[in-house]
């Protein structure tokens, strides 16, 4: 009987050890860091089960708010723990994080590079090493109200006042004329209730991209700092770009009040509420513009490429990348995960309205609801479309020099030239 009990005990212990070992073997996983509620979060959730079936690795998803992603990655790089195997990050953070990221040149094939939009691979690279795989990109587009542009009475009035046909604007002159024309008191109560457009002047990087995009259109060859490291913000294209915005706000008065608090989401809401005739906004805002639950003008929204200046269309892309921390304990599986999601890049387009691969854009551009893709392709492929400088100081330059310069000008406390000269001095101090 004692031997029998001992035999049972041994068998039980062996089973416990076996089950424990099996659970350890089966507990293979990678941890993915994404912005909570964003497209990367939704795509990670929708593909986790499939990746586990293919690889045998569970996908553990950790979320954080936008700024929290950066904070968590900085902390991981400062004190490596192996907490994350993959993260989806804003292009602006790569210059701060790349020293703690795994180079991914062995993941990026020539076919992949050729399928990404111009500048996307370079945007995720530092010192000729690629640290990020693009998951989506974005650009500003022109959204406009088709019901206004197709109105026969408005067409007659515009032609009489400006001497040419009312059409969707393609350049600065047409944009200013149309914005002035559609700034109206529709019910004759002495209060303007329709504005031609909005200008982003709030304390945000979008006020900077608005100015710099017009500077590119005027002929800027690089953004703020050239390839030699020289500051070029006091050159003529930058003066022209800021002056263009200043005229719309302070001379034409074609925008609602509160420009210095205006951000892209507020402008989008005004457009969706039918209070703006046009808006220059990120392309993914086109999708909700035609959603009756979000927009009172749904079904009447048209989309066109970014407007052009003397040197053509110019915009600043807004890409995001997947990266692998050097501290990852599952680097090879993390790379497989990047390849896996590259093949499913269409999922980001379905969630956000944008993707990174031109082939995905081409596959969707003729489908209903994706009318913004062709204008975006034209904008992203334009010769004057350029990335922001990949330097660690860029966010300080934006917040401490460029945003105040925009606000000084649009608020009327400095002239365009004074604002730019002031910004130039601030950037010199930052770079020192």
N, C-alpha and C positions, 0 to 999 in steps of 0.2 A: 504494500500500500504506500509506503514511504517513497519507494522508487517511482511508483505511478504518479504520485503528487509532484515529485521532483521533475519527472518527465513533462508533466503538464505545465509546470512553472517555466521550464526551459523553453518549451514551445511558445508559451505566452510571451516570454521575453524576446524571443527571436522574431515573433510577429510584430511586437512593438518596435523593435529596431528596424525591421523591414519596412513597416508603414512609415516610420519617421524618415528613413532614407528615401523612400519613394516620394514622400511629400517634399523633401528637399530637392530631389531631382526634378519634380514637377513644378517647383516654384520659380522657374526661370522667368525673368521679367525685365522689361526696360521701363524707365520712367520718363514721361514726356511732359515738358512744361509749356503751357499755352495760356493765352489770355482768356480768362473766364468769359463764356458766352459768345466769344468771337468765332470767326470762321474756322480758325485752326482747332479750336475746341470741338466744334461740331464735326469736323472731318475726322479728327482723332477718335471721337466716340463712334462714329459710323463705320470706321474701318478696323477698329481694335480686334473684333472677333475674327475677321478675315486674316489679319496679320498673324494672330495666334495660331490659326489653323495651318498657315503656310510655314511659319518659323518655329512654332512651339514655344514662343515667348509671349507671355501676357503683357499687354500694354497698360501700364498704370499711368493715369492722367492726373497731373497736378495743375491746378489753375491759380491764377493771380490776376489782379487788375493790371492795366497797362503799365503803370510805373512799377508795380510790384514785380513784373517779369524782369525788368532791368535790375532791381534791387537784389533779387534772388540770384541772378546770374553773377552779379558783382561779388556777392558774398561767397558763392561757390568757388569763384576763381581766386578770391583772396585766401580762403581756407578750404582747400579741396576735400570733399567728403564722398564724392561719387554719387551725389544725390540725384543728378539728372543725366540722362543719356542723350536726349534730344531736346532742343528748345526752339520755339518759333519767335523770332525777334525782329524789331524794326531796324531798317538799314542804319539809322542814326546811331545805334549802339555798337556797331561792329568795331569802330576805331577804339572804343573803350575796352572791348572784351576780347579782341582777337588774340592777345597773348595767352589767353587761357582756353583757346578753341583749337580743335583738331583741324589741320589742313585737309581739304576734301578734294584735292586735285585728282585723286585716284577714283573718286566717285563720278566726277564730271567727265563724260565722254564728249567727243567732238560732235556727235549727233545731238546730244543734250544742249551743248553750247549753241549750236546752230538753230535750235528750236526756241531758244529764249530771245526775248526782245533785246535790241541793241542796248548796251550799257548795263544789262542786268548782272552778267557774270562779273564785270569790273566793279560794280557796286558792292559786291560781297567779297572783294579781294583787297588785300593789303600787301604791299611789297611783293607783288606778283604771285602770291599764294591765295588760293580760294578758300575762304572760311565759311561760306554759306551757299546753300542750294536755294535758288529763288522759288517761292511758293505762289506769290502773286505780285503783280505790279499794278500801278494806277496812274492816272494823269488827270489834269483838269480838262473839262470839256465845257462846251456852251450848251446849256439847257434853255429852251425858249418855249413860249406859249404859241402853239400853232393857230389857236383860234384868233389871236390878235394879229398875227402876220398874214392870215388868210382873209381878214375882214376887208371887204371891198371899199368901205368908206375910209378906213384907215389908210388903205393903199393910195386912194386919191389925195387925201390930206397930206400924206408924207411926200408924194411926188410934187405936189404944189409947193410945199415948204422947202424941200431940200433939192429938188430938181433931178431926182433919179428914183428908180423903183424901190419900193419897200421890199427888202429881202433879208434873209438871215445874215447877219454881219459876218464878214470874213476878215476884216482888218480893223485897225484902231479907229479910223475916221468913221467908218460905217457903224461901229459899235457905239461911239459917242453920239452920233446923230440919232440912232434908234433909241438909245437910252433916254436922251432928252425928249424925243417925240412921245414916248410912252409914259413919261412922268405926267400924270393927269389927275384932275379933279373930276372924276366920272359923274358924280351926281350934283355937281355945281353947288356944293354947300360951303365952298371956301377952304376945304381941307383936301389935300392931296391923298388919294386913296389907292393909286397905282403908281409904282416907281419903275423906272427903266431897268435898274439893276441894283446890286448891293456891292459895296467894297469892304473887304475884310480888313479891319484895322484894330482888332482886339489883341490882347496880350497872348499871342500864340504864334507858333511857327508858320501857320497858314497866311498870316499877314506878310511875312517875309517872302514866302514862295510866290505870293501874288505880285509883289514888287519885282522879284528877281526874274520871274517868267517874262514879264514885259521887257525887262532889260535884255534877256536873251533874244526876244523878238526884235529888239532894236540893234542887235549885233554883238552883244557881249560874247566873248570867246571862251570865257571861263567864269565861274561863279565866285565873285568877291576876291579870291586869291588865285593867282595863275600857277602854272606848272613850276615856276621858279620860286614860288613862295612869296611873290610880291603882291601887295594889296592893290587891287585895281578898281575898287568901288567908286573912286572919284572920277572915273572915266565917263565919257559922254553917254553910252548906252544906259548906265545906271541913273544918270540925271534924267534922261528921256523917259525911262520906265516909271520912276517915281513921280515925274511931272504929269504923266498920263493919268495916274490915279488921282493926283491932286486936282487936276482939272475936272474930272468926273464928280468929285466930292464938293469942291469949293467954288468952282466956276460954273459948271453945268447944274449942280445941285440935283442930280438924277438919282440920288440914293436916299433911303430913309434916314432919319436922325439916328444918332447913337453909333456912328461908324467906329468910334474908338472902343466900343464894347462888342462890335459885331464879329461873330465867329461863323465858321462854315455851317454848323448845324442850325444856328439862328437864321442865316440867310436861306438855307434850304427850307426851313419851316415857312418863312415868308413867301417863298416861291410856291410851295405846295398849297398855301392858303390863297393863292391867286393875287398876291400883293406886289409881285415883281413880274415884269415882262420877260426878263432874262436873268440868268445867273451863271457865272463861271465857277464850277464846282468839281469836286472829285467825281470821277466817272461812275462809281458805284451808287451815287445818289440818284442816278437815272431810274433804277429799278423801283424804289418806293415812290418816285414821282408819278408812276402810272398805276399805283395801287390805290383803288378807290377808298380803302380803309384809312389810308394815310394822306391822301392828296385830294383836294377839292377840284383840281384841274386834271385828274387822271383821264387819259385818252386824248388829251390835247397837248401833250408834251412832246416836243421835238428835240433832237440832239444833233450837234454839229461839232467838228473838231475845234480845238483851241484857236482863238483868233491869232492873226499874224501881224507883225510889224514890218518894217522895211526889209528885214532879213528873213522873213518867213515865220512859220509856226515855231514856237518854242515853249517847252514846258519842263517841269521838274518832276520826275517820276517819284512815286511813293511805294517802293517795294518792301516786302518782308521776306525773311530767309529762315530756313531751318539750319541749325548749327549743332555740332556735337562738342560738348565740353571735353577738354583733355583729361579731366578727372573721371570720365565715364568708365565704368567697369565692364561695359559691353560695347566696345567701340565698333566691332565688326557687325554686330547685330544692329547697332544704331545706323550704320551705313546702309545695311539692307533695308531698314525702315525708310530711309530717305529715298532709295531707289523705288521702293514700293509706292510711296506717295507721289513720286514724280510721274509714275505711270497712271496715277489717279488725279492728276492736276485739274481735271474737269470738275472735280467735286468742290474745289474752292470757287470756281466760277458759278456753280449752281447755288452756293451759299452766299457769296458776297457780290457776284456780278463781275468779278475780274479773276484772272489767272496769270500764270507766268509764261506759258508756252504759246507761241504763235499758232501752232497747229490746233490748239484747243480753241483759240479765238476764231479761227477759220471754220471749225466744225460747228460753232454756235452762232456765228454772226448773221446768218440768214433766218434764224429762228425768231418767232414772235417773242417779244420781251427782252431781246438782246440787241436792239437797234443801236445801242451805244458802242458796241464792240468795233465796228468798222471805223467810226470817227476816232476812237481811241487808238486803233492801230495806226492811223494816219498821224496822230499826234505823237505817239511813242516812237515812231520811225522818222520823225522830222529831224532834219539836220541840226536845228538849234535846240533840240531837247537834250538836256545834260543833267548829270548827277550833281548833287551837292558835294563839296570837297570831303574826302574821307580823312578828316583830321580830328584829333581829340578835342580841339578847342571849338569845334563848330557850334555846339549847343550854347556855349558861353557867348560866342559871337552873335548868334541869333538873339539870345535873351538880353544881353547887355549892350549891344550896339545896334543891331538891325531893327528889332521891334521898336525900341524907342525912337529911332530915326523915322520910321513910318508914322508913328503916333505924333511926333513933333510936327511933321509936315501936314498930315491930314487934320490935326487939331489946330493948325494955324500959328503955333508958337515959334516956328522957325521956317525959313524958306527951304525949298528943295536943296539948294546948294549948301545952306548952313547945316541942314540935317545930315547931309552926306559927309561934309567935312568933319562934323562932330563924330559921326560913326567911324570914319577913317581913323581918327585919333584913338577912339576906344579900342578898335581892333589892333592897332599898333601896340597898345598897352597890354592887351590880352596875349598877343603873340610873344611879347617880351618875357 
